[in-house]
Amino acid sequence: MSLESVRAFFAEKAPDIAIIELDTSTATVALAAEAHGVEPGRIAKTLSLRVGERTVLVVARGDARLDNRKLKEALGGKAKMLAAEEVVALTGHPVGGVCPFGLATPLPVYCDISLRAFDEVLPAAGALHSAVRIEPERLAALVEADWVDVCQAAT
């Protein structure tokens, strides 16, 4: 159970953070923003990418778009999105519930600087209807993420 691995992660590393479970799907940025009553940028989406032989996770603000040139520069190669089956196999989380917490496989995590525009963001929590409210700096610290600039500037 993906949600259970996220529960275990927070029980061990940050017991003060509550997992929010809703009756409605939060599987997309738009659905999550509506369900939580926040602007889409506050939804912290986790993208699963392959860069050469490495698989990495990039957490960015929900309304940000990846910049291929910045990605290549920051991560050392061209990035390709993983197929849904690979995402589930590597993270243990379903697409729409992917987050950097409670991963099935240890993966490098990168947080895009776009998250720093907010005092609090809402990443998924391992299921299509779950999330947590967390400060971007604390998110990065909990998952030992490196900060990168890999998204296009907001327009």
Backbone as a printed PyTorch tensor [residue, N CA C, xyz], in Angstrom:
tensor([[[  0.8330,  -1.2000,   0.0000],
         [  0.0000,   0.0000,   0.0000],
         [  0.8710,   1.2550,   0.0000]],

        [[  0.7140,   2.0390,  -1.0200],
         [  1.4780,   3.2530,  -1.1790],
         [  1.1960,   4.2760,  -0.0820]],

        [[ -0.0670,   4.4960,   0.1900],
         [ -0.4420,   5.4270,   1.2490],
         [  0.1630,   4.9750,   2.5760]],

        [[  0.2000,   3.6730,   2.7940],
         [  0.7740,   3.1450,   4.0370],
         [  2.2740,   3.4250,   4.1350]],

        [[  2.9940,   3.3460,   3.0220],
         [  4.4330,   3.6440,   3.0610],
         [  4.6560,   5.1250,   3.3680]],

        [[  3.7680,   5.9890,   2.8830],
         [  3.8610,   7.4190,   3.1820],
         [  3.5210,   7.6590,   4.6550]],

        [[  2.4970,   6.9830,   5.1750],
         [  2.1710,   7.0820,   6.6150],
         [  3.3770,   6.6950,   7.4690]],

        [[  4.0270,   5.5920,   7.1040],
         [  5.1920,   5.1200,   7.8590],
         [  6.3270,   6.1460,   7.7760]],

        [[  6.5290,   6.7260,   6.6090],
         [  7.5650,   7.7460,   6.4210],
         [  7.3350,   8.9070,   7.3880]],

        [[  6.1120,   9.4430,   7.4060],
         [  5.8380,  10.5900,   8.2730],
         [  5.8170,  10.2040,   9.7480]],

        [[  5.3670,   9.0140,  10.0780],
         [  5.3830,   8.5660,  11.4730],
         [  6.8100,   8.5700,  12.0110]],

        [[  7.7630,   8.1940,  11.1460],
         [  9.1580,   8.1330,  11.5720],
         [  9.8550,   9.4910,  11.5110]],

        [[  9.6510,  10.2520,  10.4490],
         [ 10.4540,  11.4540,  10.2050],
         [  9.7760,  12.7740,  10.5670]],

        [[  8.4580,  12.8050,  10.5570],
         [  7.7520,  14.0620,  10.8310],
         [  6.3390,  13.7670,  11.3360]],

        [[  6.2440,  13.2210,  12.5520],
         [  4.9270,  12.8200,  13.0650],
         [  3.9410,  13.9780,  13.2230]],

        [[  4.4190,  15.2120,  13.1790],
         [  3.5320,  16.3680,  13.2980],
         [  2.7910,  16.6870,  11.9930]],

        [[  3.1950,  16.0680,  10.8950],
         [  2.5450,  16.3270,   9.6080],
         [  1.4250,  15.3200,   9.4030]],

        [[  0.2230,  15.8430,   9.1950],
         [ -0.9510,  14.9920,   8.9970],
         [ -1.1890,  14.7650,   7.5090]],

        [[ -1.5530,  13.5480,   7.1690],
         [ -1.9390,  13.2400,   5.7930],
         [ -3.4140,  13.5920,   5.6380]],

        [[ -3.6990,  14.3730,   4.6040],
         [ -5.0690,  14.7850,   4.3040],
         [ -5.6470,  13.7770,   3.3200]],

        [[ -6.7480,  13.1480,   3.6760],
         [ -7.4200,  12.2150,   2.7700],
         [ -8.7980,  12.7780,   2.4440]],

        [[ -9.0780,  12.8620,   1.1540],
         [-10.3430,  13.4140,   0.6890],
         [-11.1840,  12.3270,   0.0250]],

        [[-12.4590,  12.5950,  -0.1360],
         [-13.3470,  11.6640,  -0.8280],
         [-13.2700,  11.8340,  -2.3370]],

        [[-12.6760,  12.9190,  -2.7780],
         [-12.5960,  13.2310,  -4.2020],
         [-11.1670,  13.0280,  -4.7120]],

        [[-11.0330,  12.7610,  -5.9970],
         [ -9.7160,  12.5480,  -6.5880],
         [ -8.9140,  13.8400,  -6.6310]],

        [[ -7.6360,  13.7210,  -6.3520],
         [ -6.7050,  14.8390,  -6.4770],
         [ -5.5650,  14.4200,  -7.4140]],

        [[ -5.9010,  13.5930,  -8.4050],
         [ -4.9000,  12.9720,  -9.2690],
         [ -4.2650,  13.9270, -10.2680]],

        [[ -4.8770,  15.0790, -10.5160],
         [ -4.2620,  16.0720, -11.3920],
         [ -4.0870,  17.3630, -10.6120]],

        [[ -3.2490,  18.2450, -11.1350],
         [ -3.0380,  19.5290, -10.4740],
         [ -4.3620,  20.2790, -10.3510]],

        [[ -5.1380,  20.3150, -11.4280],
         [ -6.4120,  21.0480, -11.4010],
         [ -7.3740,  20.4720, -10.3640]],

        [[ -7.5080,  19.1460, -10.3300],
         [ -8.3990,  18.5130,  -9.3460],
         [ -7.9140,  18.7640,  -7.9240]],

        [[ -6.5970,  18.6520,  -7.7190],
         [ -6.0410,  18.8530,  -6.3770],
         [ -6.2340,  20.2940,  -5.9180]],

        [[ -5.9830,  21.2480,  -6.8010],
         [ -6.1420,  22.6570,  -6.4350],
         [ -7.5850,  22.9520,  -6.0500]],

        [[ -8.5150,  22.4390,  -6.8400],
         [ -9.9360,  22.6510,  -6.5440],
         [-10.3220,  21.9890,  -5.2260]],

        [[ -9.8980,  20.7570,  -5.0270],
         [-10.2600,  20.0130,  -3.8140],
         [ -9.7140,  20.6640,  -2.5460]],

        [[ -8.5110,  21.2310,  -2.6430],
         [ -7.8770,  21.8320,  -1.4640],
         [ -8.1230,  23.3410,  -1.3630]],

        [[ -8.7790,  23.9120,  -2.3700],
         [ -9.0940,  25.3380,  -2.3320],
         [ -7.8710,  26.2320,  -2.4210]],

        [[ -6.9020,  25.8220,  -3.2540],
         [ -5.6830,  26.6180,  -3.4120],
         [ -5.4340,  26.8550,  -4.9020]],

        [[ -4.5390,  27.7840,  -5.1860],
         [ -4.1540,  28.0230,  -6.5710],
         [ -3.3150,  26.8360,  -7.0690]],

        [[ -3.3700,  26.5320,  -8.3730],
         [ -2.6480,  25.3750,  -8.9130],
         [ -1.1470,  25.3740,  -8.6050]],

        [[ -0.5290,  26.5410,  -8.5130],
         [  0.8990,  26.5950,  -8.2300],
         [  1.2820,  25.9720,  -6.9000]],

        [[  0.3760,  25.9850,  -5.9310],
         [  0.6630,  25.4230,  -4.6020],
         [  0.6610,  23.8940,  -4.5850]],

        [[  0.1420,  23.2780,  -5.6320],
         [  0.1850,  21.8150,  -5.7140],
         [  1.5980,  21.4430,  -6.1550]],

        [[  2.2880,  20.6730,  -5.3400],
         [  3.6770,  20.2810,  -5.6460],
         [  3.6370,  18.9630,  -6.4080]],

        [[  3.8180,  19.0420,  -7.7270],
         [  3.7670,  17.8160,  -8.5310],
         [  5.1310,  17.1460,  -8.5450]],

        [[  5.1090,  15.8210,  -8.4960],
         [  6.3400,  15.0240,  -8.5260],
         [  6.4190,  14.3220,  -9.8680]],

        [[  7.4670,  14.6320, -10.6190],
         [  7.6800,  14.0800, -11.9520],
         [  8.7640,  13.0160, -11.9000]],

        [[  8.4960,  11.8870, -12.5230],
         [  9.4550,  10.7700, -12.5540],
         [ 10.1560,  10.7940, -13.9030]],

        [[ 11.4780,  10.9610, -13.8750],
         [ 12.2460,  11.1480, -15.1040],
         [ 13.4150,  10.1770, -15.1900]],

        [[ 13.7640,   9.8270, -16.4110],
         [ 14.9840,   9.0670, -16.6640],
         [ 15.9650,  10.0110, -17.3400]],

        [[ 17.1520,  10.0960, -16.7570],
         [ 18.2290,  10.9130, -17.3140],
         [ 19.3950,   9.9620, -17.5400]],

        [[ 19.6170,   9.5970, -18.7880],
         [ 20.6280,   8.5780, -19.0780],
         [ 20.1970,   7.2730, -18.4310]],

        [[ 21.0380,   6.7290, -17.5670],
         [ 20.7260,   5.4800, -16.8640],
         [ 20.0810,   5.7150, -15.4990]],

        [[ 19.9980,   6.9680, -15.0920],
         [ 19.4700,   7.2990, -13.7640],
         [ 17.9820,   7.6160, -13.8060]],

        [[ 17.2770,   7.2480, -12.7510],
         [ 15.8930,   7.6660, -12.5580],
         [ 15.8940,   8.6640, -11.4050]],

        [[ 15.2150,   9.7860, -11.6150],
         [ 15.1630,  10.8380, -10.6040],
         [ 13.7310,  11.3320, -10.4730]],

        [[ 13.4550,  11.9730,  -9.3560],
         [ 12.1820,  12.6420,  -9.1400],
         [ 12.4330,  14.1410,  -9.0660]],

        [[ 11.5770,  14.9000,  -9.7310],
         [ 11.6380,  16.3560,  -9.6620],
         [ 10.2980,  16.8380,  -9.1140]],

        [[ 10.3610,  17.6050,  -8.0390],
         [  9.1560,  18.1800,  -7.4420],
         [  9.1240,  19.6570,  -7.8260]],

        [[  8.0140,  20.0720,  -8.4490],
         [  7.8840,  21.4540,  -8.9230],
         [  6.4880,  21.9760,  -8.6120]],

        [[  6.3340,  23.2660,  -8.6810],
         [  5.0090,  23.8470,  -8.4730],
         [  4.0780,  23.3530,  -9.5660]],

        [[  2.8080,  23.2190,  -9.2370],
         [  1.8500,  22.5820, -10.1210],
         [  1.6510,  23.2280, -11.4690]],

        [[  1.8250,  24.5390, -11.5610],
         [  1.6020,  25.2160, -12.8310],
         [  2.8940,  25.4620, -13.6030]],

        [[  3.9930,  24.8580, -13.1600],
         [  5.2770,  25.0420, -13.8420],
         [  5.4500,  24.0170, -14.9570]],

        [[  6.1970,  24.4090, -15.9740],
         [  6.5440,  23.4950, -17.0660],
         [  8.0520,  23.2940, -17.0460]],

        [[  8.4600,  22.0510, -17.2820],
         [  9.8890,  21.7650, -17.3300],
         [ 10.5280,  22.4770, -18.5110]],

        [[ 11.7670,  22.8910, -18.3300],
         [ 12.5630,  23.5130, -19.3800],
         [ 13.6510,  22.5060, -19.7520]],

        [[ 13.5710,  21.9370, -20.9400],
         [ 14.4950,  20.8750, -21.3430],
         [ 15.9540,  21.3030, -21.2860]],

        [[ 16.2510,  22.5330, -21.6700],
         [ 17.6400,  23.0150, -21.6280],
         [ 18.1400,  23.0860, -20.1870]],

        [[ 17.3290,  23.6350, -19.2960],
         [ 17.7180,  23.7230, -17.8790],
         [ 17.8680,  22.3330, -17.2610]],

        [[ 16.9350,  21.4320, -17.6160],
         [ 17.0020,  20.0560, -17.1060],
         [ 18.3070,  19.3970, -17.5100]],

        [[ 18.6590,  19.5130, -18.7810],
         [ 19.8860,  18.8890, -19.2930],
         [ 21.1100,  19.4650, -18.5880]],

        [[ 21.0870,  20.7720, -18.3930],
         [ 22.2120,  21.4390, -17.7230],
         [ 22.3290,  21.0040, -16.2520]],

        [[ 21.1990,  20.9610, -15.5530],
         [ 21.2050,  20.6610, -14.1150],
         [ 21.4340,  19.1820, -13.8160]],

        [[ 20.8780,  18.3030, -14.6690],
         [ 20.9220,  16.8710, -14.3640],
         [ 21.8940,  16.0910, -15.2470]],

        [[ 22.5550,  16.7810, -16.1620],
         [ 23.6270,  16.1450, -16.9230],
         [ 23.1900,  15.3040, -18.1100]],

        [[ 21.9850,  15.5070, -18.5930],
         [ 21.5470,  14.7550, -19.7590],
         [ 20.1060,  15.0600, -20.0940]],

        [[ 19.6760,  14.5500, -21.2310],
         [ 18.3020,  14.7380, -21.6600],
         [ 17.3800,  13.9020, -20.7780]],

        [[ 16.2830,  14.5060, -20.3510],
         [ 15.3400,  13.8230, -19.4630],
         [ 14.1430,  13.3180, -20.2510]],

        [[ 13.6630,  12.1420, -19.8570],
         [ 12.4990,  11.5260, -20.4880],
         [ 11.5470,  11.1010, -19.3720]],

        [[ 10.2660,  11.3750, -19.5600],
         [  9.2630,  10.9610, -18.5770],
         [  9.1590,   9.4360, -18.5780]],

        [[  8.9650,   8.8480, -17.4080],
         [  8.7930,   7.4010, -17.3040],
         [  7.3670,   7.0030, -17.6600]],

        [[  7.2100,   5.7870, -18.1500],
         [  5.8840,   5.2330, -18.3930],
         [  5.2160,   4.9470, -17.0470]],

        [[  3.9000,   4.9450, -17.0330],
         [  3.1390,   4.7560, -15.7930],
         [  3.5470,   3.4880, -15.0480]],

        [[  3.7620,   2.3960, -15.7840],
         [  4.1310,   1.1310, -15.1300],
         [  5.4860,   1.2530, -14.4240]],

        [[  6.4220,   1.9670, -15.0510],
         [  7.7380,   2.1590, -14.4390],
         [  7.6290,   3.0190, -13.1870]],

        [[  6.7750,   4.0390, -13.2590],
         [  6.5790,   4.9320, -12.1110],
         [  6.0940,   4.1350, -10.9100]],

        [[  5.0770,   3.3120, -11.1110],
         [  4.5150,   2.5080, -10.0200],
         [  5.5620,   1.5290,  -9.4880]],

        [[  6.2910,   0.8770, -10.3940],
         [  7.2920,  -0.1120,  -9.9760],
         [  8.4130,   0.5290,  -9.1590]],

        [[  8.8670,   1.7050,  -9.5490],
         [ 10.0060,   2.3410,  -8.8740],
         [  9.6210,   3.1200,  -7.6210]],

        [[  8.4790,   3.8120,  -7.6730],
         [  8.1030,   4.6410,  -6.5220],
         [  7.1810,   3.9090,  -5.5550]],

        [[  6.4080,   2.9530,  -6.0750],
         [  5.3890,   2.3050,  -5.2560],
         [  4.1040,   3.1110,  -5.2120]],

        [[  4.0780,   4.2580,  -5.8930],
         [  2.9220,   5.1410,  -5.8790],
         [  2.2420,   5.1500,  -7.2510]],

        [[  0.9170,   5.2540,  -7.2800],
         [  0.2230,   5.3430,  -8.5600],
         [  0.4070,   6.7240,  -9.1830]],

        [[  0.3690,   6.7900, -10.5060],
         [  0.4180,   8.0810, -11.1700],
         [ -0.7770,   8.8880, -10.6730]],

        [[ -0.5290,  10.1160, -10.2800],
         [ -1.5680,  10.9450,  -9.6600],
         [ -1.4160,  10.9930,  -8.1490]],

        [[ -0.6500,  10.0600,  -7.5980],
         [ -0.3850,  10.0330,  -6.1610],
         [  1.1090,  10.0020,  -5.8710]],

        [[  1.9130,  10.1790,  -6.9320],
         [  3.3740,  10.1010,  -6.7720],
         [  3.8690,  11.2590,  -5.9190]],

        [[  4.7490,  10.9200,  -5.0000],
         [  5.3500,  11.9070,  -4.1090],
         [  6.7490,  11.4070,  -3.7430]],

        [[  7.5720,  12.2540,  -3.1570],
         [  8.9250,  11.8270,  -2.7900],
         [  9.0120,  11.1200,  -1.4460]],

        [[  7.8780,  10.8220,  -0.8200],
         [  7.8460,  10.2170,   0.5070],
         [  7.5400,   8.7240,   0.4150]],

        [[  8.1770,   7.9190,   1.2670],
         [  7.8450,   6.5030,   1.3640],
         [  8.0390,   5.7430,   0.0640]],

        [[  9.1330,   6.0040,  -0.6040],
         [  9.3940,   5.3920,  -1.9100],
         [  9.7450,   3.9120,  -1.8040]],

        [[  9.3180,   3.1370,  -2.8000],
         [  9.6480,   1.7120,  -2.8570],
         [ 11.1240,   1.5050,  -3.1790]],

        [[ 11.6980,   2.4270,  -3.9370],
         [ 13.1070,   2.3790,  -4.3320],
         [ 13.7300,   3.7180,  -3.9670]],

        [[ 14.8790,   3.7290,  -3.3070],
         [ 15.5180,   5.0240,  -3.0370],
         [ 15.8800,   5.7020,  -4.3610]],

        [[ 15.4220,   6.9290,  -4.5470],
         [ 15.6910,   7.6820,  -5.7700],
         [ 16.1810,   9.0760,  -5.4150]],

        [[ 17.0730,   9.6520,  -6.2400],
         [ 17.4560,  11.0450,  -6.0130],
         [ 16.2470,  11.9510,  -6.2300]],

        [[ 16.0810,  12.9110,  -5.3380],
         [ 14.9660,  13.8470,  -5.4370],
         [ 15.5340,  15.2510,  -5.6170]],

        [[ 14.9230,  15.9880,  -6.5310],
         [ 15.2850,  17.3800,  -6.7770],
         [ 14.0380,  18.2290,  -6.6100]],

        [[ 14.1880,  19.3580,  -5.9310],
         [ 13.0890,  20.3020,  -5.7930],
         [ 13.4070,  21.5170,  -6.6510]],

        [[ 12.4630,  21.8810,  -7.5120],
         [ 12.6640,  23.0610,  -8.3370],
         [ 12.4610,  24.3110,  -7.4960]],

        [[ 13.2670,  25.3210,  -7.7830],
         [ 13.1960,  26.5690,  -7.0160],
         [ 11.8310,  27.2450,  -7.1300]],

        [[ 11.0160,  26.8370,  -8.1020],
         [  9.6730,  27.4060,  -8.2550],
         [  8.8210,  27.1980,  -6.9990]],

        [[  9.1250,  26.1500,  -6.2350],
         [  8.3620,  25.8770,  -5.0060],
         [  8.5600,  26.9700,  -3.9650]],

        [[  9.7030,  27.6500,  -4.0230],
         [ 10.0290,  28.6460,  -3.0150],
         [  9.1570,  29.8990,  -3.0940]],

        [[  8.3040,  29.9890,  -4.1050],
         [  7.3790,  31.1240,  -4.2160],
         [  6.2800,  31.0400,  -3.1600]],

        [[  6.1600,  29.8820,  -2.5210],
         [  5.0680,  29.6440,  -1.5710],
         [  5.6010,  29.3190,  -0.1820]],

        [[  4.8240,  29.7160,   0.8490],
         [  5.1820,  29.3630,   2.2170],
         [  4.7700,  27.9290,   2.5330]],

        [[  3.7950,  27.4180,   1.7720],
         [  3.2920,  26.0610,   1.9920],
         [  2.8330,  25.4980,   0.6410]],

        [[  3.1570,  24.2130,   0.4070],
         [  2.7300,  23.5310,  -0.8120],
         [  2.0350,  22.2270,  -0.4300]],

        [[  1.3580,  21.6420,  -1.4150],
         [  0.6200,  20.4030,  -1.1700],
         [  1.0480,  19.3250,  -2.1580]],

        [[  2.0180,  18.5070,  -1.7860],
         [  2.3390,  17.3490,  -2.6170],
         [  1.3740,  16.2000,  -2.3020]],

        [[  1.2440,  15.2990,  -3.2600],
         [  0.4410,  14.0910,  -3.0340],
         [  1.0760,  13.2870,  -1.8980]],

        [[  0.3380,  12.2970,  -1.4320],
         [  0.8320,  11.4590,  -0.3300],
         [  0.6360,   9.9760,  -0.6350]],

        [[  0.9350,   9.5800,  -1.8730],
         [  0.9330,   8.1620,  -2.2030],
         [ -0.3770,   7.5700,  -2.6670]],

        [[ -1.4120,   8.4020,  -2.8100],
         [ -2.7090,   7.9120,  -3.2880],
         [ -3.3850,   9.0190,  -4.0920]],

        [[ -4.3990,   8.6480,  -4.8550],
         [ -5.0790,   9.6010,  -5.7380],
         [ -5.9820,  10.5820,  -5.0070]],

        [[ -6.0800,  10.4580,  -3.7040],
         [ -6.9690,  11.3160,  -2.9170],
         [ -6.2860,  11.8430,  -1.6500]],

        [[ -4.9530,  11.8190,  -1.6290],
         [ -4.2510,  12.2220,  -0.4060],
         [ -3.1790,  13.2620,  -0.6950]],

        [[ -2.8660,  14.0480,   0.3320],
         [ -1.8370,  15.0800,   0.2200],
         [ -1.3570,  15.4390,   1.6180]],

        [[ -0.3200,  16.2570,   1.6660],
         [  0.1300,  16.8580,   2.9170],
         [  0.3600,  18.3470,   2.6610]],

        [[  0.2470,  19.1270,   3.7180],
         [  0.6000,  20.5510,   3.6550],
         [  1.9730,  20.6710,   4.3010]],

        [[  2.9090,  21.2870,   3.5650],
         [  4.2860,  21.3370,   4.0530],
         [  5.0210,  22.5470,   3.4640]],

        [[  5.9450,  23.0890,   4.2250],
         [  6.7850,  24.1710,   3.7380],
         [  7.7870,  23.5860,   2.7410]],

        [[  8.0540,  24.2870,   1.6310],
         [  8.9850,  23.7540,   0.6260],
         [ 10.3580,  23.3840,   1.1930]],

        [[ 10.9030,  24.1870,   2.0690],
         [ 12.2300,  23.8900,   2.6270],
         [ 12.1930,  22.6220,   3.4740]],

        [[ 11.1020,  22.4290,   4.2010],
         [ 10.9860,  21.2200,   5.0270],
         [ 10.8040,  19.9860,   4.1430]],

        [[ 10.0220,  20.1100,   3.0790],
         [  9.8550,  19.0200,   2.1260],
         [ 11.2290,  18.5760,   1.6230]],

        [[ 12.0150,  19.5430,   1.1510],
         [ 13.3450,  19.2320,   0.6110],
         [ 14.2390,  18.5820,   1.6660]],

        [[ 14.1760,  19.0870,   2.8830],
         [ 15.0170,  18.5350,   3.9460],
         [ 14.6170,  17.0920,   4.2820]],

        [[ 13.3190,  16.8270,   4.3640],
         [ 12.8460,  15.4880,   4.7320],
         [ 13.2500,  14.4180,   3.7170]],

        [[ 13.2850,  14.7790,   2.4410],
         [ 13.6060,  13.7870,   1.3990],
         [ 15.0370,  13.9460,   0.8840]],

        [[ 15.8100,  14.8020,   1.5710],
         [ 17.2180,  15.0430,   1.2190],
         [ 17.3660,  15.4450,  -0.2430]],

        [[ 16.4960,  16.3640,  -0.6630],
         [ 16.4940,  16.8330,  -2.0480],
         [ 17.5240,  17.9290,  -2.2590]],

        [[ 18.0190,  17.9940,  -3.4770],
         [ 18.8480,  19.1090,  -3.9120],
         [ 17.9310,  20.0980,  -4.6260]],

        [[ 18.2250,  21.3840,  -4.4610],
         [ 17.4650,  22.4170,  -5.1530],
         [ 18.0480,  22.6280,  -6.5350]],

        [[ 17.1770,  22.7210,  -7.5370],
         [ 17.5960,  22.9500,  -8.9190],
         [ 16.6580,  23.9770,  -9.5580]],

        [[ 17.0820,  24.5240, -10.6800],
         [ 16.2710,  25.4380, -11.4750],
         [ 16.0480,  24.7530, -12.8120]],

        [[ 14.9280,  24.0190, -12.9420],
         [ 14.6800,  23.2350, -14.1550],
         [ 13.3280,  23.5380, -14.7990]],

        [[ 12.6570,  24.5900, -14.3580],
         [ 11.3590,  24.9310, -14.9390],
         [ 11.4450,  26.2600, -15.6800]],

        [[ 10.4940,  26.4410, -16.5940],
         [ 10.4060,  27.6890, -17.3270],
         [  9.9370,  28.7760, -16.3750]],

        [[ 10.3680,  29.9910, -16.6390],
         [  9.9370,  31.1210, -15.8160],
         [  8.4330,  31.2880, -15.9560]],

        [[  7.7890,  31.6600, -14.8720],
         [  6.3390,  31.8790, -14.8990],
         [  6.0260,  33.0430, -15.8140]],

        [[  4.9330,  32.9210, -16.5510],
         [  4.5600,  34.0030, -17.4730],
         [  3.3150,  34.6900, -17.0300]]])
